[in-house]
Amino acid sequence: MENEHDAYKPAQIAALIESAGVAKARLPFGQMLTLAVLAGAFIGFGGAAYLMVMTGVEPTGPAKLLGGVVFSLGLILCIVGGAELFTGNALMVMAAVDGKISPTELLRNWGVVYVGNAIGALGLAAAFWASGMLALPFGETAVKVALAKTALTPLAMLAKGALCNALVCLAVWLTFSARDTTGKIFAVLWPISAFVLLGLEHSIANMFLIPLGILAGADVSLTAGLTNLFWVTLGNLAGGAGGVALAYRYAYLGGKRA
């Protein structure tokens, strides 16, 4: 007999994620957009915390690990607080492949959530600009991060985006195994800390970090910023939907309806 405190098994997680994908696809527009705006701001708060940790220190492994731990705040807020995050919603492809939601419903969610995430991230960047914090060393760190992200080649953006969202979707997957808040927080912590430690690329985080760097004085053009978002977004979809979601769907649902 299954104990109510036991973690859900992988096959159960797959079924839970498909059910969650159906619920996400059927959200009313206003609710979906509101939750997406919140998620963009939540990831931005994680990004801001990361910048503060990295201010005044060399970007060594231990410092980046600590930065990854505090950056995890963003996904923890999304998962525990409840919000719609584009990168995590790559897992909805499982429900689409099994015919539980239509391609139109999937693309509607991705489109609305992506735009909502951008609104939340940009709004938070504007709030930090208004706070005066960008005139402090915090702003210098934001400039360095924005310049580094936009200096990557398209191939590097694509590859780093794919690797990043594989870890993000694994984090989301692991949260479905947990039955309590503490378990969900620890499930998020290690995959997200790893992607930050490794210097990978997250499209929604970049919606906050690159504009924040520009507001702080980074010599980054709109074209450079949008180019980063284009390639990183494609990579995020490839790593999350094409990698984690389809692999787990094949492994644990075996091509059958859950």
Backbone bond lengths (Angstrom), bond angles and torsions (degrees), N, CA, C in turn:
res aa  C-N    CA-C-N  psi(-1)  N-CA   C-N-CA  omega(-1)  CA-C   N-CA-C  phi
1 M - - - 1.474 - - 1.527 109.70 -
2 E 1.320 115.36 133.49 1.459 120.42 -176.59 1.521 111.18 -74.09
3 N 1.324 115.34 131.31 1.460 121.36 176.67 1.522 109.12 -78.25
4 E 1.336 116.33 136.87 1.470 119.75 -177.73 1.515 113.11 -65.52
5 H 1.352 117.59 -12.79 1.461 121.06 179.34 1.527 112.23 -99.67
6 D 1.328 117.43 -5.91 1.459 120.53 178.86 1.522 110.39 -68.48
7 A 1.330 115.74 148.88 1.463 119.58 175.11 1.523 109.67 -67.67
8 Y 1.330 115.74 147.85 1.460 119.39 174.29 1.525 109.22 -67.16
9 K 1.323 116.28 144.53 1.458 122.05 179.22 1.526 109.48 -80.78
10 P 1.348 117.51 158.66 1.466 120.13 -176.50 1.531 114.99 -52.72
11 A 1.338 117.87 -41.72 1.467 119.42 179.43 1.526 110.88 -64.34
12 Q 1.333 116.75 -35.34 1.462 120.48 176.66 1.525 110.78 -68.96
13 I 1.332 115.74 -37.84 1.468 119.95 177.97 1.522 110.10 -60.92
14 A 1.321 116.79 -43.06 1.466 120.63 -179.74 1.524 110.73 -58.85
15 A 1.333 116.37 -43.86 1.458 119.80 179.26 1.525 111.40 -66.83
16 L 1.330 116.94 -39.62 1.465 120.92 178.80 1.533 111.28 -63.82
17 I 1.324 115.82 -40.34 1.467 119.51 -179.08 1.523 110.66 -68.73
18 E 1.327 117.58 -36.65 1.461 118.93 175.42 1.521 110.83 -63.04
19 S 1.332 116.80 -43.65 1.466 120.35 178.94 1.528 110.95 -63.04
20 A 1.333 115.94 -40.52 1.466 119.89 177.91 1.528 110.50 -64.35
21 G 1.328 116.96 -37.33 1.456 120.67 178.47 1.514 112.01 -62.07
22 V 1.329 116.93 -39.30 1.468 120.87 176.97 1.522 110.14 -63.48
23 A 1.339 116.34 -45.25 1.468 120.07 -179.88 1.526 111.25 -62.93
24 K 1.318 116.97 -41.18 1.459 120.94 179.29 1.527 111.29 -63.51
25 A 1.321 116.02 -41.52 1.467 120.36 -178.12 1.518 112.29 -65.67
26 R 1.332 116.77 -28.70 1.463 121.08 -174.27 1.531 112.83 -96.49
27 L 1.326 118.26 5.80 1.465 120.27 177.88 1.524 110.65 -61.34
28 P 1.330 118.67 140.34 1.467 120.41 172.33 1.528 110.22 -60.39
29 F 1.316 115.98 151.21 1.465 120.90 -174.86 1.521 112.50 -54.82
30 G 1.322 117.47 -48.20 1.459 120.20 -176.52 1.512 112.44 -61.87
31 Q 1.325 116.52 -42.62 1.460 120.50 179.45 1.526 110.69 -66.81
32 M 1.332 116.11 -42.62 1.457 120.45 179.81 1.527 111.12 -61.22
33 L 1.334 117.20 -45.53 1.463 121.18 -179.13 1.528 111.08 -65.96
34 T 1.325 117.27 -42.47 1.465 120.48 179.79 1.520 111.05 -60.89
35 L 1.322 116.44 -46.87 1.459 120.57 -179.95 1.526 111.46 -65.79
36 A 1.334 116.85 -30.44 1.462 120.51 177.55 1.523 111.42 -71.64
37 V 1.330 116.64 -40.84 1.467 120.29 177.04 1.527 109.84 -60.60
38 L 1.332 116.15 -42.99 1.456 119.99 178.03 1.529 111.26 -60.94
39 A 1.319 116.74 -42.94 1.469 119.79 -179.19 1.519 111.34 -63.00
40 G 1.335 117.71 -40.25 1.457 120.25 177.58 1.514 111.89 -60.62
41 A 1.337 115.93 -41.18 1.465 120.23 177.56 1.528 111.06 -69.03
42 F 1.340 117.36 -38.97 1.462 120.67 -179.93 1.533 111.12 -61.57
43 I 1.339 116.16 -45.29 1.463 119.59 178.43 1.524 109.93 -64.87
44 G 1.332 116.28 -35.75 1.455 119.90 176.51 1.517 112.70 -62.63
45 F 1.319 117.60 -40.01 1.473 120.31 176.54 1.522 110.34 -61.30
46 G 1.336 116.61 -40.60 1.462 119.52 175.86 1.509 111.40 -62.57
47 G 1.347 116.18 -40.91 1.459 120.28 178.06 1.515 112.48 -64.15
48 A 1.327 116.87 -40.00 1.465 120.88 178.47 1.525 110.72 -64.81
49 A 1.321 116.71 -41.16 1.466 120.46 178.32 1.529 110.28 -62.73
50 Y 1.333 116.01 -39.88 1.464 120.42 176.60 1.528 111.04 -60.34
51 L 1.326 117.13 -45.79 1.461 121.06 179.76 1.522 111.34 -59.83
52 M 1.312 116.68 -40.95 1.461 119.52 -178.95 1.533 111.09 -66.05
53 V 1.337 116.77 -39.65 1.468 119.93 177.37 1.527 110.63 -62.47
54 M 1.333 117.02 -37.64 1.459 121.09 -175.97 1.524 113.21 -84.71
55 T 1.313 117.86 -4.20 1.463 121.25 -179.71 1.532 110.80 -75.68
56 G 1.331 115.32 123.61 1.459 121.13 176.91 1.515 114.86 82.17
57 V 1.337 117.76 8.86 1.465 120.18 178.42 1.527 109.60 -128.66
58 E 1.313 116.28 156.88 1.459 120.66 174.59 1.534 109.05 -74.19
59 P 1.339 117.19 142.24 1.473 119.62 -177.97 1.534 112.84 -75.50
60 T 1.313 115.69 62.05 1.459 121.10 179.05 1.533 109.67 -81.58
61 G 1.325 115.83 170.55 1.452 120.01 179.28 1.515 113.76 -56.46
62 P 1.338 118.74 -51.56 1.467 119.28 179.79 1.527 113.14 -59.95
63 A 1.329 117.33 -39.43 1.466 119.61 179.46 1.525 110.53 -65.71
64 K 1.326 117.06 -41.79 1.469 120.67 179.61 1.520 111.02 -67.95
65 L 1.328 116.71 -33.28 1.463 119.51 176.79 1.526 110.04 -63.75
66 L 1.325 116.44 -45.09 1.464 119.46 177.19 1.528 109.91 -62.62
67 G 1.339 116.13 -39.92 1.459 119.39 176.60 1.516 111.71 -60.37
68 G 1.342 116.57 -38.28 1.460 120.58 178.21 1.515 112.30 -66.46
69 V 1.334 116.10 -36.87 1.464 119.88 178.63 1.525 110.24 -62.20
70 V 1.329 117.33 -46.21 1.466 118.90 -178.86 1.526 111.28 -73.53
71 F 1.338 117.63 -31.12 1.469 119.89 176.60 1.527 110.92 -63.53
72 S 1.331 116.71 -27.99 1.471 120.94 179.52 1.520 111.97 -58.13
73 L 1.339 116.66 -19.58 1.458 121.20 176.61 1.527 111.02 -49.32
74 G 1.336 116.89 -40.61 1.459 120.80 -175.76 1.517 112.72 -58.71
75 L 1.331 117.24 -51.95 1.463 119.80 -178.39 1.522 111.34 -72.44
76 I 1.335 117.24 -31.95 1.466 119.54 176.27 1.540 109.74 -60.77
77 L 1.325 117.16 -43.90 1.461 120.37 177.41 1.525 111.29 -62.09
78 C 1.324 116.71 -39.68 1.470 120.54 179.55 1.524 111.74 -65.34
79 I 1.327 116.10 -44.65 1.462 120.55 -175.13 1.525 111.81 -75.36
80 V 1.327 116.36 -50.49 1.466 120.15 -175.29 1.525 110.97 -79.06
81 G 1.324 116.24 -41.89 1.460 119.72 -179.66 1.513 112.93 -76.84
82 G 1.331 116.18 -29.50 1.452 120.79 -178.74 1.518 111.64 94.95
83 A 1.333 117.16 109.75 1.461 121.75 177.92 1.523 108.19 -163.97
84 E 1.330 116.13 164.20 1.461 121.89 -177.55 1.532 110.02 -105.59
85 L 1.335 116.44 110.62 1.458 122.28 -177.69 1.516 110.17 -111.46
86 F 1.319 116.57 125.32 1.467 122.13 -176.12 1.525 112.38 -54.30
87 T 1.318 117.18 -47.17 1.462 119.37 -174.50 1.522 111.88 -65.59
88 G 1.319 117.76 -41.28 1.460 120.35 176.76 1.517 111.95 -67.61
89 N 1.339 116.96 -31.71 1.463 120.92 -179.28 1.522 113.12 -72.24
90 A 1.329 116.86 -1.70 1.470 119.41 170.76 1.526 110.31 -59.44
91 L 1.330 117.51 -26.60 1.468 121.45 178.84 1.524 112.12 -66.51
92 M 1.329 118.29 -15.74 1.466 120.99 178.74 1.516 112.55 -63.35
93 V 1.325 117.26 -15.77 1.457 120.11 179.30 1.527 110.75 -61.38
94 M 1.326 118.06 -24.25 1.465 121.08 176.68 1.528 110.56 -60.81
95 A 1.327 116.27 -46.77 1.460 120.58 179.47 1.524 111.09 -67.04
96 A 1.333 116.95 -34.44 1.460 120.69 179.96 1.526 111.22 -68.82
97 V 1.326 116.68 -43.36 1.461 120.56 -179.45 1.527 110.85 -62.92
98 D 1.323 117.13 -35.25 1.461 120.74 179.89 1.526 113.23 -86.35
99 G 1.327 116.52 6.62 1.459 120.34 174.56 1.511 115.05 76.10
100 K 1.327 117.63 14.65 1.463 120.48 -179.47 1.521 111.91 -82.91
101 I 1.325 116.56 -23.37 1.463 121.80 169.64 1.517 106.88 -133.30
102 S 1.318 116.45 154.18 1.465 120.53 -178.79 1.525 110.41 -84.34
103 P 1.344 117.48 159.80 1.466 119.59 174.51 1.529 112.03 -56.35
104 T 1.324 116.61 -35.17 1.470 119.70 178.46 1.519 111.17 -64.43
105 E 1.334 116.81 -41.98 1.470 120.13 178.55 1.520 111.10 -65.11
106 L 1.333 116.41 -39.16 1.463 120.43 178.32 1.521 110.84 -62.84
107 L 1.335 116.53 -49.18 1.463 120.75 -177.45 1.527 111.29 -68.28
108 R 1.330 116.90 -32.51 1.481 119.90 175.98 1.517 109.51 -61.81
109 N 1.332 116.86 -46.53 1.457 119.88 179.51 1.516 110.63 -62.44
110 W 1.312 117.13 -50.09 1.465 119.91 -178.83 1.522 111.40 -58.35
111 G 1.340 116.95 -43.18 1.462 120.06 -178.02 1.519 112.75 -66.16
112 V 1.338 116.32 -49.32 1.459 120.52 -179.11 1.523 110.66 -63.81
113 V 1.331 116.51 -43.55 1.458 120.32 -177.58 1.520 111.32 -68.03
114 Y 1.322 117.52 -39.32 1.467 120.54 178.92 1.525 110.60 -61.19
115 V 1.326 115.95 -46.54 1.469 120.28 179.02 1.524 110.34 -64.73
116 G 1.331 117.15 -43.88 1.457 120.29 178.78 1.517 112.45 -62.33
117 N 1.342 117.02 -41.84 1.464 120.60 176.15 1.524 110.69 -58.73
118 A 1.338 116.67 -41.53 1.463 120.63 179.79 1.526 111.18 -63.85
119 I 1.323 116.41 -41.48 1.465 119.94 179.31 1.531 110.21 -61.50
120 G 1.329 116.38 -45.63 1.460 120.14 -179.62 1.514 112.64 -64.58
121 A 1.340 116.32 -42.61 1.463 120.61 -178.83 1.526 111.22 -67.00
122 L 1.334 116.58 -44.88 1.464 120.29 -179.86 1.530 111.19 -67.10
123 G 1.329 116.32 -38.63 1.461 119.63 178.22 1.524 111.57 -62.79
124 L 1.331 116.55 -40.09 1.465 119.21 178.69 1.524 110.95 -68.61
125 A 1.346 117.43 -38.21 1.464 120.28 177.17 1.528 110.25 -60.36
126 A 1.329 116.32 -41.91 1.466 120.20 178.02 1.536 110.91 -63.92
127 A 1.325 116.49 -36.95 1.465 120.13 179.26 1.526 111.26 -65.65
128 F 1.340 116.78 -40.12 1.466 119.66 177.85 1.527 110.29 -67.28
129 W 1.315 117.82 -35.76 1.466 120.95 176.32 1.531 109.45 -62.45
130 A 1.341 116.33 -44.80 1.460 120.58 -179.60 1.527 111.97 -66.10
131 S 1.327 116.70 -25.66 1.468 120.30 -178.00 1.524 113.14 -71.84
132 G 1.333 117.41 -17.31 1.453 121.45 -177.56 1.519 113.68 86.98
133 M 1.322 117.91 -1.03 1.461 120.73 -176.77 1.532 113.04 -67.93
134 L 1.338 116.29 -22.01 1.468 118.56 -178.39 1.523 112.44 -73.07
135 A 1.327 117.67 -13.41 1.460 121.34 175.34 1.524 111.82 -81.81
136 L 1.314 116.44 -8.03 1.470 122.92 179.78 1.527 109.75 -94.28
137 P 1.330 118.88 174.54 1.471 120.86 176.37 1.534 113.51 -53.53
138 F 1.326 117.39 -27.58 1.463 122.46 173.80 1.529 110.58 -51.69
139 G 1.339 116.43 -41.30 1.459 121.19 179.22 1.518 112.65 -67.03
140 E 1.327 117.25 -35.70 1.464 120.56 177.37 1.527 110.65 -63.89
141 T 1.315 116.38 -38.35 1.460 120.04 177.19 1.519 110.76 -65.56
142 A 1.333 116.93 -39.96 1.459 121.15 177.73 1.523 111.05 -60.79
143 V 1.338 116.69 -39.14 1.467 121.02 177.73 1.527 110.36 -62.62
144 K 1.324 116.82 -47.24 1.470 120.94 -178.59 1.525 111.24 -60.37
145 V 1.315 116.61 -42.18 1.465 120.77 -178.38 1.526 110.71 -66.62
146 A 1.325 117.49 -44.09 1.467 120.86 -179.90 1.527 110.83 -62.96
147 L 1.341 117.28 -42.38 1.464 120.78 179.34 1.528 111.52 -64.46
148 A 1.327 116.47 -40.90 1.464 120.14 -179.30 1.524 111.22 -65.86
149 K 1.325 117.55 -40.60 1.455 121.07 -177.88 1.522 111.86 -67.30
150 T 1.311 116.94 -40.88 1.462 120.06 -176.95 1.527 112.33 -81.94
151 A 1.327 117.73 -8.95 1.468 120.85 177.69 1.529 112.29 -85.85
152 L 1.321 117.42 -9.05 1.463 120.58 -179.34 1.526 110.95 -68.09
153 T 1.320 116.31 152.65 1.466 120.21 173.92 1.530 109.11 -76.40
154 P 1.347 117.88 157.77 1.470 119.58 176.84 1.523 113.45 -55.04
155 L 1.325 117.24 -39.53 1.466 119.82 178.94 1.523 111.08 -63.39
156 A 1.338 116.60 -42.21 1.465 120.02 178.75 1.528 110.58 -64.94
157 M 1.347 117.10 -41.33 1.465 120.26 177.88 1.525 110.73 -60.55
158 L 1.326 115.77 -44.17 1.457 121.05 -179.39 1.525 111.32 -63.22
159 A 1.325 115.59 -49.07 1.469 120.00 -178.40 1.523 111.88 -65.99
160 K 1.336 116.56 -44.22 1.466 119.37 179.47 1.523 111.46 -67.05
161 G 1.326 116.73 -31.90 1.457 120.03 176.23 1.521 111.84 -66.96
162 A 1.334 116.49 -41.17 1.465 120.53 179.55 1.525 111.07 -65.91
163 L 1.320 116.31 -46.16 1.461 120.24 179.84 1.532 111.23 -63.48
164 C 1.325 115.44 -40.10 1.466 120.13 179.77 1.516 111.14 -60.52
165 N 1.339 117.13 -51.20 1.458 117.46 -173.25 1.518 112.89 -76.51
166 A 1.325 117.13 -17.54 1.458 117.81 169.09 1.525 109.02 -61.28
167 L 1.322 117.12 -43.63 1.461 120.96 179.13 1.529 111.91 -70.44
168 V 1.337 117.17 -39.19 1.465 119.69 178.54 1.526 110.63 -62.71
169 C 1.334 116.79 -45.86 1.459 119.85 -179.37 1.525 111.70 -69.26
170 L 1.314 116.74 -31.61 1.469 118.97 173.05 1.524 110.47 -65.37
171 A 1.330 116.69 -37.95 1.461 119.99 176.33 1.528 110.61 -61.64
172 V 1.332 116.49 -46.85 1.460 120.33 178.60 1.525 110.22 -62.12
173 W 1.334 116.60 -43.78 1.467 121.61 178.07 1.533 110.37 -55.57
174 L 1.329 116.24 -46.93 1.462 120.52 -178.27 1.523 112.03 -64.59
175 T 1.345 117.75 -32.52 1.467 118.99 179.43 1.523 111.28 -63.68
176 F 1.335 117.48 -27.66 1.461 120.59 179.12 1.528 111.77 -73.14
177 S 1.327 116.93 -14.25 1.465 119.34 176.84 1.520 111.46 -79.72
178 A 1.330 116.29 -21.76 1.465 121.19 -173.54 1.521 111.28 -87.80
179 R 1.315 115.27 146.23 1.462 121.08 179.64 1.525 112.09 -105.62
180 D 1.346 117.45 -2.61 1.464 119.19 179.58 1.521 110.07 -139.36
181 T 1.325 115.11 170.06 1.464 120.67 -175.44 1.523 111.97 -64.69
182 T 1.317 117.10 -41.16 1.458 120.16 -179.66 1.520 111.12 -59.89
183 G 1.321 116.29 -43.84 1.457 120.09 178.61 1.518 112.03 -62.41
184 K 1.327 117.27 -39.51 1.463 120.58 179.67 1.532 110.81 -65.68
185 I 1.334 117.00 -39.49 1.467 120.39 179.57 1.523 110.79 -63.98
186 F 1.320 116.87 -46.11 1.467 119.28 179.61 1.525 111.62 -67.22
187 A 1.332 117.47 -30.87 1.458 120.80 177.63 1.527 110.93 -65.03
188 V 1.332 116.38 -36.14 1.469 121.16 179.11 1.523 111.34 -73.48
189 L 1.307 116.23 -39.99 1.458 122.30 -165.55 1.523 114.25 -56.02
190 W 1.314 118.10 -48.78 1.471 119.07 -170.24 1.519 113.97 -78.22
191 P 1.336 121.36 -45.10 1.471 118.75 176.30 1.528 113.04 -62.20
192 I 1.338 116.96 -39.20 1.468 119.35 -178.89 1.524 110.76 -70.74
193 S 1.332 117.10 -41.93 1.467 119.62 175.88 1.521 110.79 -58.94
194 A 1.334 116.39 -37.44 1.468 120.53 -179.34 1.521 111.39 -66.01
195 F 1.337 117.89 -42.17 1.465 117.73 -177.71 1.529 111.66 -68.06
196 V 1.319 117.18 -34.63 1.460 119.65 176.58 1.529 110.19 -70.18
197 L 1.312 116.81 -44.70 1.463 121.61 178.02 1.525 111.18 -55.41
198 L 1.330 116.51 -39.11 1.466 121.63 -177.09 1.530 113.16 -83.54
199 G 1.314 117.79 -5.09 1.461 120.59 177.52 1.510 113.64 73.54
200 L 1.332 118.10 35.98 1.460 121.78 -178.55 1.529 110.48 -85.94
201 E 1.343 116.13 174.86 1.469 120.63 -168.19 1.527 112.35 -118.19
202 H 1.328 115.37 124.51 1.458 123.19 -178.72 1.527 108.70 -117.09
203 S 1.326 116.85 119.90 1.468 120.41 -172.02 1.527 112.63 -60.00
204 I 1.329 118.11 -41.63 1.460 119.25 -176.29 1.524 110.95 -72.64
205 A 1.326 117.07 -37.95 1.471 119.56 174.25 1.523 110.14 -60.33
206 N 1.344 116.31 -39.22 1.465 120.07 -179.49 1.527 112.42 -68.70
207 M 1.336 117.01 -25.52 1.467 120.09 174.76 1.523 111.25 -63.73
208 F 1.322 116.26 -23.29 1.464 121.51 175.84 1.524 111.54 -95.43
209 L 1.335 117.22 -48.59 1.458 121.19 -170.66 1.525 113.04 -68.96
210 I 1.328 117.98 -40.50 1.466 119.52 -178.82 1.532 111.56 -70.42
211 P 1.345 120.11 -49.74 1.470 118.59 174.94 1.526 113.32 -59.89
212 L 1.339 117.25 -36.14 1.465 119.25 177.96 1.526 110.10 -62.53
213 G 1.329 116.99 -42.38 1.457 120.63 177.49 1.520 111.88 -62.37
214 I 1.327 116.15 -40.25 1.469 120.15 177.84 1.528 110.46 -63.43
215 L 1.324 116.62 -43.92 1.468 120.54 178.03 1.530 111.71 -63.21
216 A 1.342 115.62 -26.93 1.470 119.94 179.08 1.522 112.15 -85.64
217 G 1.340 117.41 -3.19 1.458 120.68 176.03 1.508 116.62 112.81
218 A 1.331 118.32 8.32 1.467 120.30 179.49 1.523 110.47 -66.67
219 D 1.324 116.27 137.73 1.466 121.77 178.29 1.523 108.89 -82.76
220 V 1.310 114.83 73.93 1.461 122.24 -178.40 1.522 107.77 -125.31
221 S 1.318 116.81 125.71 1.458 120.54 -179.12 1.522 110.45 -81.10
222 L 1.331 115.59 161.68 1.458 121.07 176.02 1.524 110.26 -59.83
223 T 1.332 115.89 -39.16 1.467 120.25 179.40 1.522 111.39 -61.71
224 A 1.336 116.30 -43.11 1.468 120.21 179.75 1.523 111.05 -63.90
225 G 1.324 116.17 -40.88 1.462 119.83 179.20 1.520 111.84 -65.53
226 L 1.337 116.88 -44.45 1.463 120.75 -179.86 1.523 111.63 -68.39
227 T 1.337 116.70 -33.46 1.465 120.20 177.01 1.522 110.49 -63.03
228 N 1.330 115.89 -42.96 1.456 119.54 176.94 1.526 110.29 -59.93
229 L 1.322 117.41 -47.39 1.460 120.32 -177.90 1.524 111.60 -63.09
230 F 1.334 117.23 -37.65 1.466 120.65 -179.50 1.519 111.25 -61.55
231 W 1.328 116.63 -53.90 1.461 119.99 -175.99 1.524 112.49 -71.02
232 V 1.329 116.67 -37.77 1.468 119.60 179.41 1.530 110.36 -67.71
233 T 1.333 116.95 -38.64 1.464 120.22 177.92 1.521 110.87 -62.55
234 L 1.330 117.06 -45.19 1.471 119.99 177.28 1.528 110.55 -59.76
235 G 1.321 115.94 -42.70 1.458 119.74 178.40 1.514 111.79 -63.62
236 N 1.337 116.51 -42.36 1.467 120.27 178.43 1.526 111.16 -59.11
237 L 1.333 116.92 -42.35 1.467 119.97 178.88 1.523 111.20 -66.24
238 A 1.329 116.19 -40.41 1.468 119.74 -179.39 1.522 110.87 -64.16
239 G 1.320 116.96 -45.39 1.458 120.33 -177.90 1.510 113.77 -72.29
240 G 1.338 116.95 -36.84 1.456 120.44 -177.28 1.513 113.46 -84.19
241 A 1.344 115.79 -54.73 1.468 119.96 -177.69 1.522 111.60 -78.52
242 G 1.342 115.53 -49.00 1.462 119.30 -176.10 1.510 113.73 -76.60
243 G 1.326 116.63 -23.89 1.450 119.92 -178.39 1.509 112.35 -98.58
244 V 1.315 116.57 -77.83 1.466 121.28 -173.12 1.529 112.25 -64.32
245 A 1.337 117.73 -51.57 1.468 120.36 -172.96 1.523 111.94 -62.49
246 L 1.318 117.77 -51.20 1.459 120.12 -176.30 1.523 111.82 -70.35
247 A 1.327 116.70 -34.93 1.469 119.37 178.67 1.525 110.66 -64.57
248 Y 1.320 117.14 -46.75 1.459 120.26 -179.50 1.526 111.79 -70.18
249 R 1.312 116.60 -35.39 1.462 119.32 177.26 1.526 110.10 -61.37
250 Y 1.325 117.10 -43.48 1.473 120.59 178.50 1.528 110.71 -67.02
251 A 1.330 116.38 -42.53 1.467 120.50 -174.24 1.528 112.36 -69.74
252 Y 1.332 117.52 -39.57 1.461 119.46 -170.53 1.517 115.44 -110.95
253 L 1.332 117.66 -17.88 1.449 118.97 175.01 1.515 111.08 -105.60
254 G 1.319 117.07 -14.16 1.452 122.16 172.46 1.504 115.27 57.96
255 G 1.332 115.67 29.30 1.460 118.25 179.56 1.505 113.14 78.89
256 K 1.334 118.93 2.25 1.452 122.23 179.64 1.525 110.64 -103.57
257 R 1.302 115.59 155.37 1.452 119.85 176.37 1.526 108.98 -66.83
258 A 1.354 116.21 134.28 1.475 119.30 -179.32 1.514 109.33 -70.15
